[in-house]
Each structure stands twice: as C-alpha cells, then as structure tokens.
Amino acid sequence: MKKIFAIVLVVVLMATLIPGVALADKPDTKGNGLPKDQGKSFNFNVIAVPKQKHWEENSFDTGGNGKRIFILRTGTTWFYVSGGSEFAINDHDGTDGKVGTGGTPGSGNGTENAGIILPYNATTEKWDCTVYVRLLGPANKTVDFRWKTYCWNSTYWAQIDEFVLDRNTKFAPPVGKILADGYEDILWEWDNKHNLRICQFRIFVGAPDGGYPP
C-alpha cells in the first residue's frame, strides 16, 4: 500500500514540476453542454402545438406568466426581439395570426411591441447576453427548421443570416448569427419546422467572445 501511495505522489509531483507535463484540465461545461460557473441563466421554452390557442384577442399576457412561448408546428413563425435592461417574455402566444405583416403568427408585433426582451447596452450598442439552445422532438425522427435573422435598419428588415437548426442532445450556441451589435431590434423567422416540439433557451448575462458582429 505504501509503494502505491509513493508512486501516485511521484506522478503528481512530476506533473506539477516537469515542463510539458500537466494534469488533465476539468471540462468547462456541464454534461448538458451549458457553461459552468457563469451564473444564473434566464430560461424559457418555445413549445410547438398543432392548433391556434385562441386566447383573448390583443392580449400579450394570456397563457400565463410562465417562461414559455407557444407556436404552431407548421408554417412560418416570427419572433420580434428588442434590447432592454433585463430579460422578459412579453408575448406568450405565438400561434395567433394578428401579429406581423400579412398576419404571420409570432411573438410580438413589431419594434414597438417585441415579444422577447434581451439585455442590450444602449451606450455601447452591444448585446449583453449569450444564448444557448437545444431542439427537442419525437425520438428517431429528424427535427430541424430554417432560422432567418433580420435587423431593423430604421427603414426595413435586412436579413443578416440564414441557417438550419437541428436537434442536439446538448445545449449549444446557434450555428448562425441570431443578434447583431449596433441593432437593437431583431426579427427571428422560423420556417420549415420538421417535427418540432420544444426548443429550449438558456441565456446568460454577458456577450460571447467577439460579441455579435453585424
């Protein structure tokens, strides 16, 4: 037993003293892909349902105050995102056709009434958050949708990116641009939703390395 202890002690000392030899670093993420030691996150789920909710007309607060947004499983959905001092979900019902030009269902109805509020520093004109998502759906089926991001340039919605988000068992930042520094009003468009049931969001205060280039 003493010999084993002595061998372990020697290995540890060599790893700390000999250049080029080091103990393995601990992973900086949890088993679900979220970062460790980054503080409390703001959590909400986007839940896909087969039919319109038919909640009270023109009410952004129906559906309860839970951190969730209901959308339709088929068709196009718009999410109006604006910068603010703190996180908020202002419109839980993304199934109604009242919002958006041409009656496109979504959360919010424009730059003045955004459905989602994320931290934005108006002085530096930079987004102050890091977004992680995880896409869920029926097992053994392809789950994905096309995500388009637009920014409001004071005249029209200008598209800045388009990518496909597919299912992942772990949380990760979206593969494409979802925000743009210098633009406080953002539109997310989700198209071609295949077998979507839940898209989970976990958002931390503080921008990712490099920020969100426009």
Stockholm file with secondary structure:
# STOCKHOLM 1.0

chainA/1-214         MKKIFAIVLVVVLMATLIPGVALADKPDTKGNGLPKDQGKSFNFNVIAVPKQKHWEENSFDTGGNGKRIFILRTGTTWFYVSGGSEFAINDHDGTDGKVGTGGTPGSGNGTENAGIILPYNATTEKWDCTVYVRLLGPANKTVDFRWKTYCWNSTYWAQIDEFVLDRNTKFAPPVGKILADGYEDILWEWDNKHNLRICQFRIFVGAPDGGYPP
#=GR chainA/1-214 SS CHHHHHHHHHHHHHHHHSTTCCCCCCCSBCTTSCBSSSCCEEEEEEEEESSCCCCSTTCSSTTCSSSEEEEESSSCEEEEEEEESSCEECCCEESCSSSSGGGCCEEBSSTTSBSEEEEEETTTTEECEEEEEEEECSTTSCCEEEEEEEEECSSSEEEEEEEEEECCSSCBCCSSCCCCTTCSEEEEEEEEEESCCEEEEEEEESCCTTCCCC
#=GC SS_cons         CHHHHHHHHHHHHHHHHSTTCCCCCCCSBCTTSCBSSSCCEEEEEEEEESSCCCCSTTCSSTTCSSSEEEEESSSCEEEEEEEESSCEECCCEESCSSSSGGGCCEEBSSTTSBSEEEEEETTTTEECEEEEEEEECSTTSCCEEEEEEEEECSSSEEEEEEEEEECCSSCBCCSSCCCCTTCSEEEEEEEEEESCCEEEEEEEESCCTTCCCC
//
